[in-house]
Amino acid sequence: MGPISISRVSELLPLTGEPLALDLVNTRPNTPDGPVDLLATPAALGTWLALQADRLPGYPAALTTADVAAVHAVREHTTIAIDHLRRGQRPPASALDGLNQAQRAAPAILELGWDGTSVTAVPHRSGAVGVRLAARLAEATGELLSDPAFATIRTCEASDCVMLFLPAHPRRRWCSASRCGNRARVARYYQRHRTN
């Protein structure tokens, strides 16, 4: 296999910046070679967690296949629930139960402390890394599914893209202007100039 092109590298980088549950679902993009799982290994999960460090702080770099499996289970339940709701259907009970079970396995408590001037309250979960991470991701899914803004979630308009996004602007059409937006503009440009 030869060197990977710049466009191929950008396809393999996780899309981040959407609500956490959508960022999780978006870790299975389509590429010219077919669907890819950007969380397939402990190292890949670690890379994604580093990109999400502001929203998912405190997770170690040393992850296990069990941690990956826990995240995959929540991602699958999340994907199914979002897909059903976007089609106006009730999510399967198994998806909602799976998300609830993930949260119950490592419930969050507000750990109280003192910072020298006031009381602090920081959410804390106990248990194995994957269990804690799955609980937090399931919680993020619950927040998204119950948010009225859920109704505005869109699928990228690029024909070969499956990414979901919550548009900040009603005219947004692509998951990323630099990813699919540029490809669509270039394709339109070549189409116009090829017919002349």
Secondary structure by P-SEA (a helix, b strand, c coil): cccccaaaaaaacccccccaaaaaaacccccccccccccccaaaaaaaaaaaccccccccccccaaaaaaaaaaaaaaaaaaaaaaacccccaaaaaaaaaaaaaccccbbbbbcccbbbbbbbbbccaaaaaaaaaaaaaaaaaacccccccccccccccccccccccccccccccccaaaaaaaaaaaaaaaac
